[in-house]
Amino acid sequence: MSEDTDFRGAKLALFIGGELAVIMRDEKPGLVWAGHLDLPGGGREGVESPETCVLRETHEELGLLLHPRDLIWKRVFPASTGEPVWFFAAMLEAGREADIRFGNEGQYWELMPPEVYRQHPRRIPHFADRVGIFLRDQAVVR
């Protein structure tokens, strides 16, 4: 699928020192996956590319300025509506968590081992599955 194709949004599995950055979603009525552990990312604005979308959302939510070269893996998946959504991964060195400036969406953020996220009762299951796909792909490459 071309990155020029319409898409709904983009998410990022952001690893800092080997741990996954997660955001506890707000507990607002009607909010999809309220009170669950989410990953940075969100909906597309205008005609932005998938990379621009995920980098903008990560900056809005965690205050981190990432560069497209930080995105080391990408895949497209169908949303529940059938629209494409992009999923990226980035690995930053330990210590970069000091650069995080939490935005105004969500209750808090934290770092956790990816396997803890993948089994957590408050994970978003399809994002946990995608983190697993990335980790399996990385294991094959190494």
Accessible surface in RSA format (square Angstrom, percent):
REM  Atomic radii and reference values for relative SASA: ProtOr
REM  Chains: A
REM  Algorithm: Lee & Richards
REM  Probe-radius: 1.40
REM  Slices: 20
REM RES _ NUM      All-atoms   Total-Side   Main-Chain    Non-polar    All polar
REM                ABS   REL    ABS   REL    ABS   REL    ABS   REL    ABS   REL
RES MET A   1   132.93  68.8  54.22  35.9  78.72 187.4  70.10  59.6  62.83  83.2
RES SER A   2    62.09  52.5  46.62  62.2  15.47  35.6  46.52  99.1  15.57  21.8
RES GLU A   3    50.93  29.2  44.10  33.4   6.82  16.2  22.50  43.5  28.43  23.2
RES ASP A   4   132.49  92.8 107.60 107.1  24.89  58.9  35.13  82.7  97.36  97.1
RES THR A   5    54.22  38.6  45.66  46.3   8.56  20.4  40.67  54.6  13.55  20.5
RES ASP A   6   112.21  78.6 107.05 106.6   5.16  12.2  35.47  83.5  76.73  76.5
RES PHE A   7    12.49   6.2   0.19   0.1  12.30  32.0   2.43   1.5  10.06  28.8
RES ARG A   8   111.98  47.0 102.03  52.0   9.95  23.7  27.38  37.4  84.60  51.3
RES GLY A   9     4.14   5.1   0.00   N/A   4.14   5.1   4.14  11.4   0.00   0.0
RES ALA A  10     2.66   2.4   0.00   0.0   2.66   6.1   0.29   0.4   2.37   6.3
RES LYS A  11    30.18  14.7  30.18  18.5   0.00   0.0  25.04  22.5   5.14   5.5
RES LEU A  12     0.00   0.0   0.00   0.0   0.00   0.0   0.00   0.0   0.00   0.0
RES ALA A  13     0.00   0.0   0.00   0.0   0.00   0.0   0.00   0.0   0.00   0.0
RES LEU A  14     0.00   0.0   0.00   0.0   0.00   0.0   0.00   0.0   0.00   0.0
RES PHE A  15     2.59   1.3   2.57   1.6   0.01   0.0   2.57   1.6   0.01   0.0
RES ILE A  16     2.89   1.6   0.10   0.1   2.79   6.7   0.10   0.1   2.79   7.6
RES GLY A  17    42.07  51.9   0.00   N/A  42.07  51.9  15.90  43.6  26.18  58.6
RES GLY A  18    47.85  59.0   0.00   N/A  47.85  59.0  30.80  84.5  17.05  38.2
RES GLU A  19    62.23  35.7  62.23  47.1   0.00   0.0  18.48  35.7  43.75  35.7
RES LEU A  20     0.00   0.0   0.00   0.0   0.00   0.0   0.00   0.0   0.00   0.0
RES ALA A  21     0.22   0.2   0.22   0.3   0.00   0.0   0.22   0.3   0.00   0.0
RES VAL A  22     0.36   0.2   0.16   0.1   0.20   0.5   0.16   0.1   0.20   0.5
RES ILE A  23     8.76   5.0   8.76   6.5   0.00   0.0   8.76   6.3   0.00   0.0
RES MET A  24    20.37  10.5  20.18  13.4   0.19   0.5  18.69  15.9   1.68   2.2
RES ARG A  25    52.45  22.0  51.18  26.1   1.27   3.0   7.34  10.0  45.11  27.3
RES ASP A  26    29.94  21.0  28.21  28.1   1.73   4.1   4.24  10.0  25.70  25.6
RES GLU A  27   113.30  65.0  85.53  64.7  27.77  66.1  44.63  86.3  68.66  56.1
RES LYS A  28   123.95  60.5 120.59  74.0   3.36   8.0  71.79  64.6  52.17  55.6
RES PRO A  29   138.66 101.1 104.92  95.6  33.74 122.6 117.56  97.1  21.10 131.2
RES GLY A  30    81.52 100.5   0.00   N/A  81.52 100.5  44.17 121.2  37.35  83.6
RES LEU A  31    62.64  34.9  46.58  33.3  16.05  40.4  51.97  36.5  10.67  28.7
RES VAL A  32   105.14  69.2  97.62  88.4   7.52  18.1 104.19  90.5   0.96   2.6
RES TRP A  33    93.30  37.4  81.10  39.3  12.20  28.6  75.36  40.2  17.94  29.1
RES ALA A  34    28.56  26.3  17.36  26.8  11.21  25.5  17.36  24.4  11.21  29.7
RES GLY A  35     0.00   0.0   0.00   N/A   0.00   0.0   0.00   0.0   0.00   0.0
RES HIS A  36    42.82  23.4  42.82  29.8   0.00   0.0  26.79  27.6  16.04  18.7
RES LEU A  37     2.84   1.6   2.84   2.0   0.00   0.0   2.84   2.0   0.00   0.0
RES ASP A  38     8.43   5.9   8.43   8.4   0.00   0.0   1.10   2.6   7.34   7.3
RES LEU A  39     0.78   0.4   0.00   0.0   0.78   2.0   0.00   0.0   0.78   2.1
RES PRO A  40     0.00   0.0   0.00   0.0   0.00   0.0   0.00   0.0   0.00   0.0
RES GLY A  41     3.65   4.5   0.00   N/A   3.65   4.5   0.00   0.0   3.65   8.2
RES GLY A  42    21.33  26.3   0.00   N/A  21.33  26.3  20.91  57.4   0.43   1.0
RES GLY A  43    40.31  49.7   0.00   N/A  40.31  49.7  27.15  74.5  13.16  29.5
RES ARG A  44    55.90  23.5  29.81  15.2  26.09  62.1  10.97  15.0  44.93  27.2
RES GLU A  45    99.27  57.0  90.38  68.4   8.88  21.2  38.62  74.7  60.64  49.5
RES GLY A  46    70.61  87.1   0.00   N/A  70.61  87.1  42.63 117.0  27.98  62.7
RES VAL A  47   141.61  93.2 123.58 111.9  18.03  43.4 123.68 107.5  17.93  48.6
RES GLU A  48    24.94  14.3  14.13  10.7  10.80  25.7  17.82  34.5   7.11   5.8
RES SER A  49    43.00  36.3  35.86  47.9   7.14  16.4  34.62  73.7   8.38  11.7
RES PRO A  50     0.00   0.0   0.00   0.0   0.00   0.0   0.00   0.0   0.00   0.0
RES GLU A  51    30.96  17.8  30.96  23.4   0.00   0.0  19.24  37.2  11.73   9.6
RES THR A  52    69.95  49.7  66.85  67.8   3.10   7.4  42.87  57.6  27.08  40.9
RES CYS A  53     0.00   0.0   0.00   0.0   0.00   0.0   0.00   0.0   0.00   0.0
RES VAL A  54     0.00   0.0   0.00   0.0   0.00   0.0   0.00   0.0   0.00   0.0
RES LEU A  55    24.15  13.5  21.09  15.1   3.06   7.7  21.39  15.0   2.77   7.4
RES ARG A  56    48.07  20.2  39.68  20.2   8.40  20.0  47.14  64.4   0.94   0.6
RES GLU A  57    15.56   8.9  15.56  11.8   0.00   0.0   0.00   0.0  15.56  12.7
RES THR A  58     0.06   0.0   0.06   0.1   0.00   0.0   0.06   0.1   0.00   0.0
RES HIS A  59    80.19  43.8  76.80  53.4   3.39   8.7  46.58  48.0  33.60  39.1
RES GLU A  60    82.89  47.6  62.57  47.3  20.33  48.4  39.80  77.0  43.10  35.2
RES GLU A  61    12.58   7.2  11.93   9.0   0.65   1.6   4.37   8.5   8.21   6.7
RES LEU A  62     0.08   0.0   0.08   0.1   0.00   0.0   0.08   0.1   0.00   0.0
RES GLY A  63    23.42  28.9   0.00   N/A  23.42  28.9   8.84  24.3  14.57  32.6
RES LEU A  64     1.58   0.9   0.78   0.6   0.79   2.0   1.49   1.0   0.09   0.2
RES LEU A  65   138.99  77.4 119.20  85.3  19.79  49.7 119.94  84.2  19.05  51.3
RES LEU A  66    18.75  10.4   0.25   0.2  18.50  46.5   1.75   1.2  17.00  45.8
RES HIS A  67    85.29  46.6  82.76  57.5   2.53   6.5  59.93  61.8  25.35  29.5
RES PRO A  68    70.99  51.7  63.20  57.6   7.79  28.3  63.95  52.8   7.04  43.7
RES ARG A  69   182.12  76.5 153.12  78.1  29.00  69.1  74.17 101.4 107.95  65.4
RES ASP A  70    36.66  25.7  31.04  30.9   5.62  13.3   4.97  11.7  31.69  31.6
RES LEU A  71    24.17  13.5   4.05   2.9  20.12  50.6   4.05   2.8  20.12  54.2
RES ILE A  72    85.75  48.8  50.87  37.9  34.87  84.1  58.82  42.4  26.93  73.1
RES TRP A  73    31.15  12.5  22.43  10.9   8.71  20.5  25.51  13.6   5.64   9.1
RES LYS A  74    93.52  45.6  75.13  46.1  18.39  43.8  53.73  48.4  39.79  42.4
RES ARG A  75    92.51  38.8  88.70  45.2   3.81   9.1  28.81  39.4  63.69  38.6
RES VAL A  76    46.65  30.7  29.55  26.7  17.10  41.2  29.55  25.7  17.10  46.4
RES PHE A  77    30.47  15.2  29.95  18.5   0.52   1.4  30.47  18.5   0.00   0.0
RES PRO A  78    99.40  72.4  87.10  79.4  12.30  44.7  89.59  74.0   9.81  61.0
RES ALA A  79    18.07  16.6   6.66  10.3  11.41  25.9  12.32  17.4   5.75  15.2
RES SER A  80   125.17 105.8  73.27  97.8  51.90 119.6  61.26 130.5  63.91  89.5
RES THR A  81    86.49  61.5  48.00  48.7  38.50  91.7  58.55  78.6  27.94  42.2
RES GLY A  82    53.38  65.8   0.00   N/A  53.38  65.8  31.35  86.0  22.03  49.3
RES GLU A  83    81.02  46.5  77.04  58.3   3.97   9.5  32.71  63.3  48.30  39.4
RES PRO A  84    24.40  17.8  23.01  21.0   1.38   5.0  24.40  20.1   0.00   0.0
RES VAL A  85    22.12  14.6  22.12  20.0   0.00   0.0  22.12  19.2   0.00   0.0
RES TRP A  86    14.08   5.6  12.61   6.1   1.47   3.4  11.95   6.4   2.13   3.5
RES PHE A  87     0.70   0.4   0.70   0.4   0.00   0.0   0.70   0.4   0.00   0.0
RES PHE A  88     0.82   0.4   0.82   0.5   0.00   0.0   0.82   0.5   0.00   0.0
RES ALA A  89     0.00   0.0   0.00   0.0   0.00   0.0   0.00   0.0   0.00   0.0
RES ALA A  90     0.00   0.0   0.00   0.0   0.00   0.0   0.00   0.0   0.00   0.0
RES MET A  91    75.70  39.2  52.01  34.4  23.68  56.4  38.55  32.8  37.15  49.2
RES LEU A  92    12.61   7.0   5.05   3.6   7.56  19.0   7.39   5.2   5.22  14.0
RES GLU A  93   114.64  65.8 102.89  77.8  11.74  28.0  65.37 126.4  49.27  40.2
RES ALA A  94    77.03  70.8  55.74  86.0  21.28  48.4  56.49  79.6  20.53  54.4
RES GLY A  95    41.39  51.0   0.00   N/A  41.39  51.0  32.34  88.8   9.05  20.3
RES ARG A  96    55.74  23.4  53.95  27.5   1.79   4.3  18.87  25.8  36.87  22.3
RES GLU A  97    61.28  35.2  56.64  42.8   4.64  11.1  20.73  40.1  40.55  33.1
RES ALA A  98    71.96  66.2  51.85  80.0  20.11  45.7  63.77  89.8   8.19  21.7
RES ASP A  99    68.15  47.7  60.79  60.5   7.36  17.4  16.63  39.1  51.53  51.4
RES ILE A 100    11.22   6.4   0.00   0.0  11.22  27.0   0.00   0.0  11.22  30.4
RES ARG A 101   158.09  66.4 151.22  77.1   6.87  16.4  71.98  98.4  86.11  52.2
RES PHE A 102    66.28  33.2  34.79  21.5  31.49  81.9  34.79  21.1  31.49  90.1
RES GLY A 103    25.45  31.4   0.00   N/A  25.45  31.4  16.80  46.1   8.66  19.4
RES ASN A 104   144.55  99.7 110.49 106.8  34.06  82.0  44.86 108.0  99.69  96.4
RES GLU A 105    93.11  53.5  92.06  69.7   1.05   2.5  35.92  69.5  57.19  46.7
RES GLY A 106    17.19  21.2   0.00   N/A  17.19  21.2   2.56   7.0  14.63  32.8
RES GLN A 107    86.01  48.1  54.06  39.5  31.94  76.1  26.06  55.5  59.95  45.5
RES TYR A 108    95.69  44.7  93.76  53.3   1.92   5.0  74.74  56.2  20.94  25.8
RES TRP A 109    68.82  27.6  54.76  26.5  14.06  33.0  37.79  20.2  31.03  50.3
RES GLU A 110    60.80  34.9  57.44  43.5   3.36   8.0  21.52  41.6  39.28  32.1
RES LEU A 111    41.21  22.9  20.89  14.9  20.32  51.1  20.89  14.7  20.32  54.7
RES MET A 112    11.43   5.9  11.27   7.5   0.16   0.4  11.43   9.7   0.00   0.0
RES PRO A 113    58.32  42.5  58.03  52.9   0.29   1.0  58.32  48.1   0.00   0.0
RES PRO A 114    20.68  15.1  20.68  18.8   0.00   0.0  20.68  17.1   0.00   0.0
RES GLU A 115    90.36  51.9  88.57  67.0   1.78   4.2  63.44 122.7  26.92  22.0
RES VAL A 116    74.58  49.1  68.69  62.2   5.89  14.2  73.60  63.9   0.98   2.7
RES TYR A 117     0.00   0.0   0.00   0.0   0.00   0.0   0.00   0.0   0.00   0.0
RES ARG A 118    54.57  22.9  47.91  24.4   6.66  15.9   1.09   1.5  53.48  32.4
RES GLN A 119   133.42  74.6 114.93  84.0  18.48  44.0  45.68  97.2  87.74  66.5
RES HIS A 120    50.01  27.3  46.26  32.2   3.75   9.6  25.02  25.8  24.99  29.1
RES PRO A 121   115.90  84.5  88.11  80.3  27.78 101.0  94.42  78.0  21.48 133.5
RES ARG A 122   102.38  43.0 102.38  52.2   0.00   0.0  16.77  22.9  85.60  51.9
RES ARG A 123    73.35  30.8  70.88  36.1   2.47   5.9   0.30   0.4  73.06  44.3
RES ILE A 124     2.35   1.3   2.35   1.8   0.00   0.0   2.35   1.7   0.00   0.0
RES PRO A 125    54.16  39.5  53.49  48.8   0.68   2.5  54.05  44.6   0.11   0.7
RES HIS A 126    67.69  37.0  66.21  46.0   1.47   3.8  43.01  44.3  24.67  28.7
RES PHE A 127    18.60   9.3  18.60  11.5   0.00   0.0  18.60  11.3   0.00   0.0
RES ALA A 128     2.94   2.7   2.74   4.2   0.20   0.5   2.94   4.1   0.00   0.0
RES ASP A 129    86.16  60.4  83.79  83.4   2.37   5.6  22.37  52.7  63.79  63.6
RES ARG A 130    23.30   9.8  23.30  11.9   0.00   0.0   1.77   2.4  21.53  13.0
RES VAL A 131     0.00   0.0   0.00   0.0   0.00   0.0   0.00   0.0   0.00   0.0
RES GLY A 132     0.47   0.6   0.00   N/A   0.47   0.6   0.35   1.0   0.12   0.3
RES ILE A 133    41.34  23.5  41.32  30.8   0.01   0.0  41.32  29.8   0.01   0.0
RES PHE A 134     0.00   0.0   0.00   0.0   0.00   0.0   0.00   0.0   0.00   0.0
RES LEU A 135    44.01  24.5  38.45  27.5   5.57  14.0  38.80  27.3   5.21  14.0
RES ARG A 136   134.34  56.4 130.95  66.8   3.39   8.1  74.13 101.3  60.22  36.5
RES ASP A 137    39.32  27.5  36.47  36.3   2.85   6.7  12.53  29.5  26.78  26.7
RES GLN A 138    31.52  17.6  31.52  23.0   0.00   0.0   6.16  13.1  25.36  19.2
RES ALA A 139    71.79  66.0  49.19  75.9  22.60  51.4  55.64  78.4  16.15  42.8
RES VAL A 140   128.61  84.6 102.35  92.7  26.27  63.3 109.30  95.0  19.31  52.4
RES VAL A 141   118.91  78.2  89.08  80.6  29.83  71.9  95.60  83.1  23.31  63.2
RES ARG A 142   199.49  83.8 139.08  70.9  60.41 143.8  84.19 115.1 115.30  69.9
END  Absolute sums over single chains surface
CHAIN  1 A     7427.7       5775.8       1651.9       4206.3       3221.4
END  Absolute sums over all chains
TOTAL          7427.7       5775.8       1651.9       4206.3       3221.4
